[in-house]
Every structure is written in structure tokens, then in C-alpha cells.
Amino acid sequence: MELADRAVGFLLTFISLSIFTYYTFWVVILPFVDGDHFVHQYFLPQEYAILIPISAGVALLCFLSIFIGFVMLKSKKKAA
């Protein structure tokens, strides 16, 4: 079981670092590269650099609010 936990942890760390590196390159470095350079074909337009994290944050807040609401309702039913 410990080996499986380490493998999952390594995989999650690798995925997180990959996303962080991609996003950092997309937002910080890519604006300084010429527009006709071939590297631009691997990235979405710059508008999505703001849209994607904002929509993910709103979705996360919605799911957290719904989860907390369900937990509060369940605890209220158990107390009564």
C-alpha cells in the first residue's frame, strides 16, 4: 500500500509541476516571443490565460459551497 501511495503522490506532483511550467511559460515568457514563431501553435490565445483559472476557481467555490451545505444539512438532521 505504501508503494501505491508513493506512486500516486509522484504522479500528482509530476502533473502539478507540468501544469505550472506550461502555464508559467504561457503567461510570462510567451508574450515576449514573436507572434509568428512556431511555439505559439502549442498554446491557446492569451485571453484563456485568465478565463480558465477564473472559471476553475468559480467552479471550485461552487462545489465547496454545495458540499458544505450538504454537510451542514446532514449534521442538523443528526442533531435533531
PDB file of N, CA, C and O in Angstrom, chain B, residues numbered from 101:
ATOM      1  N   MET B 101       0.816  -1.196   0.000  1.00  0.00           N
ATOM      2  CA  MET B 101       0.000   0.000   0.000  1.00  0.00           C
ATOM      3  C   MET B 101       0.861   1.263   0.000  1.00  0.00           C
ATOM      4  O   MET B 101       0.513   2.262  -0.629  1.00  0.00           O
ATOM      5  N   GLU B 102       1.973   1.206   0.702  1.00  0.00           N
ATOM      6  CA  GLU B 102       2.837   2.379   0.768  1.00  0.00           C
ATOM      7  C   GLU B 102       3.426   2.714  -0.596  1.00  0.00           C
ATOM      8  O   GLU B 102       3.586   3.888  -0.930  1.00  0.00           O
ATOM      9  N   LEU B 103       3.747   1.701  -1.381  1.00  0.00           N
ATOM     10  CA  LEU B 103       4.299   1.923  -2.710  1.00  0.00           C
ATOM     11  C   LEU B 103       3.253   2.574  -3.618  1.00  0.00           C
ATOM     12  O   LEU B 103       3.580   3.454  -4.415  1.00  0.00           O
ATOM     13  N   ALA B 104       2.010   2.147  -3.499  1.00  0.00           N
ATOM     14  CA  ALA B 104       0.943   2.735  -4.310  1.00  0.00           C
ATOM     15  C   ALA B 104       0.734   4.194  -3.929  1.00  0.00           C
ATOM     16  O   ALA B 104       0.514   5.033  -4.802  1.00  0.00           O
ATOM     17  N   ASP B 105       0.798   4.507  -2.642  1.00  0.00           N
ATOM     18  CA  ASP B 105       0.643   5.893  -2.202  1.00  0.00           C
ATOM     19  C   ASP B 105       1.777   6.766  -2.732  1.00  0.00           C
ATOM     20  O   ASP B 105       1.554   7.905  -3.143  1.00  0.00           O
ATOM     21  N   ARG B 106       2.978   6.230  -2.718  1.00  0.00           N
ATOM     22  CA  ARG B 106       4.118   6.984  -3.243  1.00  0.00           C
ATOM     23  C   ARG B 106       3.973   7.210  -4.748  1.00  0.00           C
ATOM     24  O   ARG B 106       4.312   8.281  -5.251  1.00  0.00           O
ATOM     25  N   ALA B 107       3.475   6.212  -5.460  1.00  0.00           N
ATOM     26  CA  ALA B 107       3.303   6.335  -6.909  1.00  0.00           C
ATOM     27  C   ALA B 107       2.249   7.392  -7.227  1.00  0.00           C
ATOM     28  O   ALA B 107       2.434   8.209  -8.129  1.00  0.00           O
ATOM     29  N   VAL B 108       1.150   7.373  -6.490  1.00  0.00           N
ATOM     30  CA  VAL B 108       0.099   8.379  -6.707  1.00  0.00           C
ATOM     31  C   VAL B 108       0.625   9.764  -6.367  1.00  0.00           C
ATOM     32  O   VAL B 108       0.355  10.724  -7.089  1.00  0.00           O
ATOM     33  N   GLY B 109       1.369   9.878  -5.282  1.00  0.00           N
ATOM     34  CA  GLY B 109       1.955  11.164  -4.907  1.00  0.00           C
ATOM     35  C   GLY B 109       2.918  11.682  -5.953  1.00  0.00           C
ATOM     36  O   GLY B 109       2.906  12.868  -6.283  1.00  0.00           O
ATOM     37  N   PHE B 110       3.752  10.797  -6.478  1.00  0.00           N
ATOM     38  CA  PHE B 110       4.690  11.181  -7.534  1.00  0.00           C
ATOM     39  C   PHE B 110       3.940  11.620  -8.786  1.00  0.00           C
ATOM     40  O   PHE B 110       4.300  12.620  -9.409  1.00  0.00           O
ATOM     41  N   LEU B 111       2.912  10.886  -9.153  1.00  0.00           N
ATOM     42  CA  LEU B 111       2.136  11.229 -10.341  1.00  0.00           C
ATOM     43  C   LEU B 111       1.454  12.589 -10.185  1.00  0.00           C
ATOM     44  O   LEU B 111       1.484  13.405 -11.106  1.00  0.00           O
ATOM     45  N   LEU B 112       0.843  12.836  -9.033  1.00  0.00           N
ATOM     46  CA  LEU B 112       0.194  14.127  -8.793  1.00  0.00           C
ATOM     47  C   LEU B 112       1.199  15.275  -8.785  1.00  0.00           C
ATOM     48  O   LEU B 112       0.909  16.358  -9.294  1.00  0.00           O
ATOM     49  N   THR B 113       2.369  15.044  -8.215  1.00  0.00           N
ATOM     50  CA  THR B 113       3.415  16.065  -8.220  1.00  0.00           C
ATOM     51  C   THR B 113       3.891  16.350  -9.635  1.00  0.00           C
ATOM     52  O   THR B 113       4.077  17.509 -10.006  1.00  0.00           O
ATOM     53  N   PHE B 114       4.090  15.308 -10.424  1.00  0.00           N
ATOM     54  CA  PHE B 114       4.528  15.476 -11.811  1.00  0.00           C
ATOM     55  C   PHE B 114       3.492  16.247 -12.628  1.00  0.00           C
ATOM     56  O   PHE B 114       3.846  17.141 -13.396  1.00  0.00           O
ATOM     57  N   ILE B 115       2.217  15.903 -12.464  1.00  0.00           N
ATOM     58  CA  ILE B 115       1.156  16.594 -13.197  1.00  0.00           C
ATOM     59  C   ILE B 115       1.077  18.061 -12.781  1.00  0.00           C
ATOM     60  O   ILE B 115       0.936  18.944 -13.627  1.00  0.00           O
ATOM     61  N   SER B 116       1.169  18.316 -11.480  1.00  0.00           N
ATOM     62  CA  SER B 116       1.106  19.701 -10.984  1.00  0.00           C
ATOM     63  C   SER B 116       2.276  20.526 -11.506  1.00  0.00           C
ATOM     64  O   SER B 116       2.088  21.663 -11.940  1.00  0.00           O
ATOM     65  N   LEU B 117       3.467  19.971 -11.468  1.00  0.00           N
ATOM     66  CA  LEU B 117       4.630  20.696 -11.979  1.00  0.00           C
ATOM     67  C   LEU B 117       4.541  20.924 -13.486  1.00  0.00           C
ATOM     68  O   LEU B 117       4.973  21.965 -13.982  1.00  0.00           O
ATOM     69  N   SER B 118       3.991  19.969 -14.207  1.00  0.00           N
ATOM     70  CA  SER B 118       3.829  20.131 -15.656  1.00  0.00           C
ATOM     71  C   SER B 118       2.852  21.258 -15.972  1.00  0.00           C
ATOM     72  O   SER B 118       3.117  22.086 -16.844  1.00  0.00           O
ATOM     73  N   ILE B 119       1.739  21.291 -15.275  1.00  0.00           N
ATOM     74  CA  ILE B 119       0.748  22.349 -15.493  1.00  0.00           C
ATOM     75  C   ILE B 119       1.326  23.701 -15.101  1.00  0.00           C
ATOM     76  O   ILE B 119       1.131  24.685 -15.815  1.00  0.00           O
ATOM     77  N   PHE B 120       2.036  23.763 -13.976  1.00  0.00           N
ATOM     78  CA  PHE B 120       2.644  25.018 -13.537  1.00  0.00           C
ATOM     79  C   PHE B 120       3.665  25.518 -14.557  1.00  0.00           C
ATOM     80  O   PHE B 120       3.689  26.707 -14.878  1.00  0.00           O
ATOM     81  N   THR B 121       4.502  24.625 -15.065  1.00  0.00           N
ATOM     82  CA  THR B 121       5.509  25.016 -16.045  1.00  0.00           C
ATOM     83  C   THR B 121       4.868  25.497 -17.340  1.00  0.00           C
ATOM     84  O   THR B 121       5.284  26.512 -17.898  1.00  0.00           O
ATOM     85  N   TYR B 122       3.866  24.781 -17.819  1.00  0.00           N
ATOM     86  CA  TYR B 122       3.164  25.166 -19.041  1.00  0.00           C
ATOM     87  C   TYR B 122       2.516  26.537 -18.877  1.00  0.00           C
ATOM     88  O   TYR B 122       2.665  27.403 -19.739  1.00  0.00           O
ATOM     89  N   TYR B 123       1.794  26.736 -17.767  1.00  0.00           N
ATOM     90  CA  TYR B 123       1.082  27.993 -17.540  1.00  0.00           C
ATOM     91  C   TYR B 123       2.064  29.152 -17.367  1.00  0.00           C
ATOM     92  O   TYR B 123       1.829  30.245 -17.882  1.00  0.00           O
ATOM     93  N   THR B 124       3.158  28.918 -16.647  1.00  0.00           N
ATOM     94  CA  THR B 124       4.149  29.974 -16.451  1.00  0.00           C
ATOM     95  C   THR B 124       4.784  30.378 -17.778  1.00  0.00           C
ATOM     96  O   THR B 124       4.949  31.566 -18.056  1.00  0.00           O
ATOM     97  N   PHE B 125       5.136  29.400 -18.586  1.00  0.00           N
ATOM     98  CA  PHE B 125       5.706  29.710 -19.898  1.00  0.00           C
ATOM     99  C   PHE B 125       4.697  30.458 -20.765  1.00  0.00           C
ATOM    100  O   PHE B 125       5.059  31.387 -21.487  1.00  0.00           O
ATOM    101  N   TRP B 126       3.432  30.051 -20.692  1.00  0.00           N
ATOM    102  CA  TRP B 126       2.364  30.642 -21.488  1.00  0.00           C
ATOM    103  C   TRP B 126       2.130  32.091 -21.106  1.00  0.00           C
ATOM    104  O   TRP B 126       1.952  32.939 -21.980  1.00  0.00           O
ATOM    105  N   VAL B 127       2.129  32.389 -19.809  1.00  0.00           N
ATOM    106  CA  VAL B 127       1.759  33.721 -19.343  1.00  0.00           C
ATOM    107  C   VAL B 127       2.964  34.649 -19.242  1.00  0.00           C
ATOM    108  O   VAL B 127       2.845  35.833 -19.557  1.00  0.00           O
ATOM    109  N   VAL B 128       4.111  34.151 -18.815  1.00  0.00           N
ATOM    110  CA  VAL B 128       5.251  35.016 -18.531  1.00  0.00           C
ATOM    111  C   VAL B 128       6.193  35.154 -19.724  1.00  0.00           C
ATOM    112  O   VAL B 128       6.634  36.261 -20.032  1.00  0.00           O
ATOM    113  N   ILE B 129       6.501  34.068 -20.389  1.00  0.00           N
ATOM    114  CA  ILE B 129       7.537  34.100 -21.424  1.00  0.00           C
ATOM    115  C   ILE B 129       6.963  34.323 -22.825  1.00  0.00           C
ATOM    116  O   ILE B 129       7.555  35.045 -23.627  1.00  0.00           O
ATOM    117  N   LEU B 130       5.828  33.716 -23.120  1.00  0.00           N
ATOM    118  CA  LEU B 130       5.285  33.761 -24.484  1.00  0.00           C
ATOM    119  C   LEU B 130       4.978  35.174 -24.999  1.00  0.00           C
ATOM    120  O   LEU B 130       5.150  35.414 -26.194  1.00  0.00           O
ATOM    121  N   PRO B 131       4.538  36.110 -24.170  1.00  0.00           N
ATOM    122  CA  PRO B 131       4.305  37.455 -24.723  1.00  0.00           C
ATOM    123  C   PRO B 131       5.559  38.125 -25.288  1.00  0.00           C
ATOM    124  O   PRO B 131       5.446  39.054 -26.088  1.00  0.00           O
ATOM    125  N   PHE B 132       6.730  37.682 -24.895  1.00  0.00           N
ATOM    126  CA  PHE B 132       7.967  38.274 -25.393  1.00  0.00           C
ATOM    127  C   PHE B 132       8.514  37.560 -26.624  1.00  0.00           C
ATOM    128  O   PHE B 132       9.546  37.963 -27.161  1.00  0.00           O
ATOM    129  N   VAL B 133       7.839  36.511 -27.078  1.00  0.00           N
ATOM    130  CA  VAL B 133       8.259  35.772 -28.267  1.00  0.00           C
ATOM    131  C   VAL B 133       7.490  36.339 -29.462  1.00  0.00           C
ATOM    132  O   VAL B 133       6.318  36.696 -29.340  1.00  0.00           O
ATOM    133  N   ASP B 134       8.148  36.418 -30.600  1.00  0.00           N
ATOM    134  CA  ASP B 134       7.499  36.942 -31.808  1.00  0.00           C
ATOM    135  C   ASP B 134       6.225  36.172 -32.124  1.00  0.00           C
ATOM    136  O   ASP B 134       6.147  34.965 -31.899  1.00  0.00           O
ATOM    137  N   GLY B 135       5.229  36.876 -32.647  1.00  0.00           N
ATOM    138  CA  GLY B 135       3.930  36.275 -32.931  1.00  0.00           C
ATOM    139  C   GLY B 135       3.954  35.213 -34.012  1.00  0.00           C
ATOM    140  O   GLY B 135       3.092  34.335 -34.026  1.00  0.00           O
ATOM    141  N   ASP B 136       4.920  35.268 -34.917  1.00  0.00           N
ATOM    142  CA  ASP B 136       4.976  34.279 -35.993  1.00  0.00           C
ATOM    143  C   ASP B 136       5.896  33.102 -35.670  1.00  0.00           C
ATOM    144  O   ASP B 136       6.154  32.264 -36.535  1.00  0.00           O
ATOM    145  N   HIS B 137       6.387  33.033 -34.446  1.00  0.00           N
ATOM    146  CA  HIS B 137       7.250  31.929 -34.038  1.00  0.00           C
ATOM    147  C   HIS B 137       6.427  30.644 -33.919  1.00  0.00           C
ATOM    148  O   HIS B 137       5.252  30.688 -33.556  1.00  0.00           O
ATOM    149  N   PHE B 138       7.049  29.501 -34.227  1.00  0.00           N
ATOM    150  CA  PHE B 138       6.318  28.230 -34.252  1.00  0.00           C
ATOM    151  C   PHE B 138       5.802  27.807 -32.881  1.00  0.00           C
ATOM    152  O   PHE B 138       4.865  27.012 -32.805  1.00  0.00           O
ATOM    153  N   VAL B 139       6.383  28.312 -31.800  1.00  0.00           N
ATOM    154  CA  VAL B 139       5.993  27.881 -30.464  1.00  0.00           C
ATOM    155  C   VAL B 139       4.576  28.336 -30.110  1.00  0.00           C
ATOM    156  O   VAL B 139       3.952  27.758 -29.221  1.00  0.00           O
ATOM    157  N   HIS B 140       4.067  29.342 -30.777  1.00  0.00           N
ATOM    158  CA  HIS B 140       2.716  29.848 -30.496  1.00  0.00           C
ATOM    159  C   HIS B 140       1.630  28.840 -30.859  1.00  0.00           C
ATOM    160  O   HIS B 140       0.516  28.930 -30.342  1.00  0.00           O
ATOM    161  N   GLN B 141       1.925  27.898 -31.725  1.00  0.00           N
ATOM    162  CA  GLN B 141       0.907  26.925 -32.119  1.00  0.00           C
ATOM    163  C   GLN B 141       0.591  25.932 -31.004  1.00  0.00           C
ATOM    164  O   GLN B 141      -0.421  25.235 -31.078  1.00  0.00           O
ATOM    165  N   TYR B 142       1.435  25.851 -29.970  1.00  0.00           N
ATOM    166  CA  TYR B 142       1.218  24.921 -28.865  1.00  0.00           C
ATOM    167  C   TYR B 142       0.428  25.534 -27.711  1.00  0.00           C
ATOM    168  O   TYR B 142       0.177  24.854 -26.716  1.00  0.00           O
ATOM    169  N   PHE B 143       0.034  26.788 -27.819  1.00  0.00           N
ATOM    170  CA  PHE B 143      -0.641  27.483 -26.735  1.00  0.00           C
ATOM    171  C   PHE B 143      -1.944  28.111 -27.219  1.00  0.00           C
ATOM    172  O   PHE B 143      -2.082  28.485 -28.383  1.00  0.00           O
ATOM    173  N   LEU B 144      -2.888  28.214 -26.297  1.00  0.00           N
ATOM    174  CA  LEU B 144      -4.147  28.893 -26.585  1.00  0.00           C
ATOM    175  C   LEU B 144      -3.911  30.399 -26.633  1.00  0.00           C
ATOM    176  O   LEU B 144      -2.851  30.871 -26.220  1.00  0.00           O
ATOM    177  N   PRO B 145      -4.896  31.165 -27.138  1.00  0.00           N
ATOM    178  CA  PRO B 145      -4.762  32.632 -27.095  1.00  0.00           C
ATOM    179  C   PRO B 145      -4.653  33.144 -25.655  1.00  0.00           C
ATOM    180  O   PRO B 145      -5.080  32.474 -24.715  1.00  0.00           O
ATOM    181  N   GLN B 146      -4.079  34.331 -25.497  1.00  0.00           N
ATOM    182  CA  GLN B 146      -3.802  34.885 -24.175  1.00  0.00           C
ATOM    183  C   GLN B 146      -5.066  35.122 -23.336  1.00  0.00           C
ATOM    184  O   GLN B 146      -4.989  35.118 -22.107  1.00  0.00           O
ATOM    185  N   GLU B 147      -6.212  35.326 -23.964  1.00  0.00           N
ATOM    186  CA  GLU B 147      -7.448  35.559 -23.209  1.00  0.00           C
ATOM    187  C   GLU B 147      -7.774  34.377 -22.300  1.00  0.00           C
ATOM    188  O   GLU B 147      -8.316  34.552 -21.209  1.00  0.00           O
ATOM    189  N   TYR B 148      -7.444  33.190 -22.758  1.00  0.00           N
ATOM    190  CA  TYR B 148      -7.739  31.992 -21.979  1.00  0.00           C
ATOM    191  C   TYR B 148      -6.841  31.853 -20.751  1.00  0.00           C
ATOM    192  O   TYR B 148      -7.161  31.101 -19.831  1.00  0.00           O
ATOM    193  N   ALA B 149      -5.726  32.568 -20.733  1.00  0.00           N
ATOM    194  CA  ALA B 149      -4.830  32.511 -19.576  1.00  0.00           C
ATOM    195  C   ALA B 149      -5.500  33.079 -18.334  1.00  0.00           C
ATOM    196  O   ALA B 149      -5.131  32.727 -17.213  1.00  0.00           O
ATOM    197  N   ILE B 150      -6.468  33.940 -18.520  1.00  0.00           N
ATOM    198  CA  ILE B 150      -7.226  34.498 -17.401  1.00  0.00           C
ATOM    199  C   ILE B 150      -8.558  33.765 -17.245  1.00  0.00           C
ATOM    200  O   ILE B 150      -8.994  33.492 -16.127  1.00  0.00           O
ATOM    201  N   LEU B 151      -9.199  33.450 -18.363  1.00  0.00           N
ATOM    202  CA  LEU B 151     -10.515  32.812 -18.328  1.00  0.00           C
ATOM    203  C   LEU B 151     -10.506  31.439 -17.667  1.00  0.00           C
ATOM    204  O   LEU B 151     -11.391  31.136 -16.867  1.00  0.00           O
ATOM    205  N   ILE B 152      -9.535  30.619 -17.984  1.00  0.00           N
ATOM    206  CA  ILE B 152      -9.500  29.246 -17.459  1.00  0.00           C
ATOM    207  C   ILE B 152      -9.325  29.216 -15.937  1.00  0.00           C
ATOM    208  O   ILE B 152     -10.092  28.526 -15.266  1.00  0.00           O
ATOM    209  N   PRO B 153      -8.346  29.934 -15.361  1.00  0.00           N
ATOM    210  CA  PRO B 153      -8.223  29.893 -13.896  1.00  0.00           C
ATOM    211  C   PRO B 153      -9.420  30.502 -13.171  1.00  0.00           C
ATOM    212  O   PRO B 153      -9.813  30.019 -12.109  1.00  0.00           O
ATOM    213  N   ILE B 154     -10.005  31.566 -13.740  1.00  0.00           N
ATOM    214  CA  ILE B 154     -11.172  32.175 -13.091  1.00  0.00           C
ATOM    215  C   ILE B 154     -12.355  31.218 -13.109  1.00  0.00           C
ATOM    216  O   ILE B 154     -13.027  31.057 -12.091  1.00  0.00           O
ATOM    217  N   SER B 155     -12.620  30.588 -14.228  1.00  0.00           N
ATOM    218  CA  SER B 155     -13.741  29.650 -14.297  1.00  0.00           C
ATOM    219  C   SER B 155     -13.496  28.428 -13.410  1.00  0.00           C
ATOM    220  O   SER B 155     -14.434  27.911 -12.803  1.00  0.00           O
ATOM    221  N   ALA B 156     -12.253  27.963 -13.329  1.00  0.00           N
ATOM    222  CA  ALA B 156     -11.938  26.839 -12.439  1.00  0.00           C
ATOM    223  C   ALA B 156     -12.129  27.248 -10.978  1.00  0.00           C
ATOM    224  O   ALA B 156     -12.626  26.458 -10.175  1.00  0.00           O
ATOM    225  N   GLY B 157     -11.744  28.453 -10.632  1.00  0.00           N
ATOM    226  CA  GLY B 157     -11.933  28.938  -9.266  1.00  0.00           C
ATOM    227  C   GLY B 157     -13.394  29.081  -8.901  1.00  0.00           C
ATOM    228  O   GLY B 157     -13.796  28.720  -7.794  1.00  0.00           O
ATOM    229  N   VAL B 158     -14.196  29.604  -9.818  1.00  0.00           N
ATOM    230  CA  VAL B 158     -15.633  29.735  -9.561  1.00  0.00           C
ATOM    231  C   VAL B 158     -16.271  28.363  -9.411  1.00  0.00           C
ATOM    232  O   VAL B 158     -17.098  28.159  -8.522  1.00  0.00           O
ATOM    233  N   ALA B 159     -15.901  27.427 -10.264  1.00  0.00           N
ATOM    234  CA  ALA B 159     -16.436  26.064 -10.155  1.00  0.00           C
ATOM    235  C   ALA B 159     -16.036  25.421  -8.826  1.00  0.00           C
ATOM    236  O   ALA B 159     -16.852  24.758  -8.186  1.00  0.00           O
ATOM    237  N   LEU B 160     -14.787  25.616  -8.414  1.00  0.00           N
ATOM    238  CA  LEU B 160     -14.325  25.075  -7.138  1.00  0.00           C
ATOM    239  C   LEU B 160     -15.104  25.673  -5.970  1.00  0.00           C
ATOM    240  O   LEU B 160     -15.513  24.948  -5.063  1.00  0.00           O
ATOM    241  N   LEU B 161     -15.313  26.985  -5.984  1.00  0.00           N
ATOM    242  CA  LEU B 161     -16.085  27.619  -4.920  1.00  0.00           C
ATOM    243  C   LEU B 161     -17.530  27.131  -4.890  1.00  0.00           C
ATOM    244  O   LEU B 161     -18.107  26.955  -3.817  1.00  0.00           O
ATOM    245  N   CYS B 162     -18.107  26.915  -6.057  1.00  0.00           N
ATOM    246  CA  CYS B 162     -19.481  26.394  -6.113  1.00  0.00           C
ATOM    247  C   CYS B 162     -19.554  24.985  -5.520  1.00  0.00           C
ATOM    248  O   CYS B 162     -20.430  24.697  -4.705  1.00  0.00           O
ATOM    249  N   PHE B 163     -18.642  24.120  -5.927  1.00  0.00           N
ATOM    250  CA  PHE B 163     -18.648  22.757  -5.403  1.00  0.00           C
ATOM    251  C   PHE B 163     -18.383  22.727  -3.901  1.00  0.00           C
ATOM    252  O   PHE B 163     -18.996  21.940  -3.180  1.00  0.00           O
ATOM    253  N   LEU B 164     -17.476  23.576  -3.425  1.00  0.00           N
ATOM    254  CA  LEU B 164     -17.216  23.641  -1.995  1.00  0.00           C
ATOM    255  C   LEU B 164     -18.434  24.142  -1.222  1.00  0.00           C
ATOM    256  O   LEU B 164     -18.742  23.628  -0.147  1.00  0.00           O
ATOM    257  N   SER B 165     -19.116  25.129  -1.761  1.00  0.00           N
ATOM    258  CA  SER B 165     -20.312  25.651  -1.108  1.00  0.00           C
ATOM    259  C   SER B 165     -21.413  24.594  -1.037  1.00  0.00           C
ATOM    260  O   SER B 165     -22.078  24.454  -0.011  1.00  0.00           O
ATOM    261  N   ILE B 166     -21.601  23.860  -2.117  1.00  0.00           N
ATOM    262  CA  ILE B 166     -22.608  22.796  -2.128  1.00  0.00           C
ATOM    263  C   ILE B 166     -22.238  21.703  -1.135  1.00  0.00           C
ATOM    264  O   ILE B 166     -23.101  21.210  -0.408  1.00  0.00           O
ATOM    265  N   PHE B 167     -20.968  21.320  -1.097  1.00  0.00           N
ATOM    266  CA  PHE B 167     -20.514  20.295  -0.162  1.00  0.00           C
ATOM    267  C   PHE B 167     -20.721  20.732   1.287  1.00  0.00           C
ATOM    268  O   PHE B 167     -21.220  19.957   2.103  1.00  0.00           O
ATOM    269  N   ILE B 168     -20.347  21.952   1.604  1.00  0.00           N
ATOM    270  CA  ILE B 168     -20.523  22.457   2.966  1.00  0.00           C
ATOM    271  C   ILE B 168     -22.003  22.530   3.314  1.00  0.00           C
ATOM    272  O   ILE B 168     -22.390  22.236   4.445  1.00  0.00           O
ATOM    273  N   GLY B 169     -22.831  22.917   2.353  1.00  0.00           N
ATOM    274  CA  GLY B 169     -24.277  22.938   2.597  1.00  0.00           C
ATOM    275  C   GLY B 169     -24.824  21.553   2.919  1.00  0.00           C
ATOM    276  O   GLY B 169     -25.613  21.400   3.852  1.00  0.00           O
ATOM    277  N   PHE B 170     -24.411  20.543   2.157  1.00  0.00           N
ATOM    278  CA  PHE B 170     -24.860  19.177   2.430  1.00  0.00           C
ATOM    279  C   PHE B 170     -24.386  18.685   3.798  1.00  0.00           C
ATOM    280  O   PHE B 170     -25.137  18.029   4.519  1.00  0.00           O
ATOM    281  N   VAL B 171     -23.154  18.999   4.149  1.00  0.00           N
ATOM    282  CA  VAL B 171     -22.634  18.586   5.450  1.00  0.00           C
ATOM    283  C   VAL B 171     -23.408  19.266   6.578  1.00  0.00           C
ATOM    284  O   VAL B 171     -23.718  18.641   7.592  1.00  0.00           O
ATOM    285  N   MET B 172     -23.711  20.520   6.399  1.00  0.00           N
ATOM    286  CA  MET B 172     -24.473  21.245   7.426  1.00  0.00           C
ATOM    287  C   MET B 172     -25.889  20.662   7.558  1.00  0.00           C
ATOM    288  O   MET B 172     -26.400  20.526   8.670  1.00  0.00           O
ATOM    289  N   LEU B 173     -26.515  20.322   6.441  1.00  0.00           N
ATOM    290  CA  LEU B 173     -27.855  19.728   6.499  1.00  0.00           C
ATOM    291  C   LEU B 173     -27.824  18.366   7.175  1.00  0.00           C
ATOM    292  O   LEU B 173     -28.702  18.050   7.978  1.00  0.00           O
ATOM    293  N   LYS B 174     -26.815  17.555   6.856  1.00  0.00           N
ATOM    294  CA  LYS B 174     -26.703  16.223   7.481  1.00  0.00           C
ATOM    295  C   LYS B 174     -26.469  16.332   8.984  1.00  0.00           C
ATOM    296  O   LYS B 174     -27.061  15.584   9.762  1.00  0.00           O
ATOM    297  N   SER B 175     -25.613  17.258   9.393  1.00  0.00           N
ATOM    298  CA  SER B 175     -25.325  17.396  10.818  1.00  0.00           C
ATOM    299  C   SER B 175     -26.542  17.937  11.562  1.00  0.00           C
ATOM    300  O   SER B 175     -26.746  17.622  12.735  1.00  0.00           O
ATOM    301  N   LYS B 176     -27.340  18.741  10.890  1.00  0.00           N
ATOM    302  CA  LYS B 176     -28.550  19.286  11.510  1.00  0.00           C
ATOM    303  C   LYS B 176     -29.578  18.168  11.709  1.00  0.00           C
ATOM    304  O   LYS B 176     -30.275  18.138  12.724  1.00  0.00           O
ATOM    305  N   LYS B 177     -29.673  17.241  10.732  1.00  0.00           N
ATOM    306  CA  LYS B 177     -30.617  16.122  10.846  1.00  0.00           C
ATOM    307  C   LYS B 177     -30.185  15.159  11.942  1.00  0.00           C
ATOM    308  O   LYS B 177     -31.037  14.614  12.642  1.00  0.00           O
ATOM    309  N   LYS B 178     -28.869  14.933  12.113  1.00  0.00           N
ATOM    310  CA  LYS B 178     -28.385  14.020  13.138  1.00  0.00           C
ATOM    311  C   LYS B 178     -28.607  14.610  14.536  1.00  0.00           C
ATOM    312  O   LYS B 178     -28.883  13.865  15.476  1.00  0.00           O
ATOM    313  N   ALA B 179     -28.493  15.918  14.684  1.00  0.00           N
ATOM    314  CA  ALA B 179     -28.669  16.550  15.983  1.00  0.00           C
ATOM    315  C   ALA B 179     -30.134  16.540  16.408  1.00  0.00           C
ATOM    316  O   ALA B 179     -30.433  16.502  17.602  1.00  0.00           O
ATOM    317  N   ALA B 180     -31.047  16.572  15.444  1.00  0.00           N
ATOM    318  CA  ALA B 180     -32.484  16.632  15.774  1.00  0.00           C
ATOM    319  C   ALA B 180     -33.085  15.274  16.032  1.00  0.00           C
ATOM    320  O   ALA B 180     -34.277  15.170  16.319  1.00  0.00           O
TER     321      ALA B 180
END
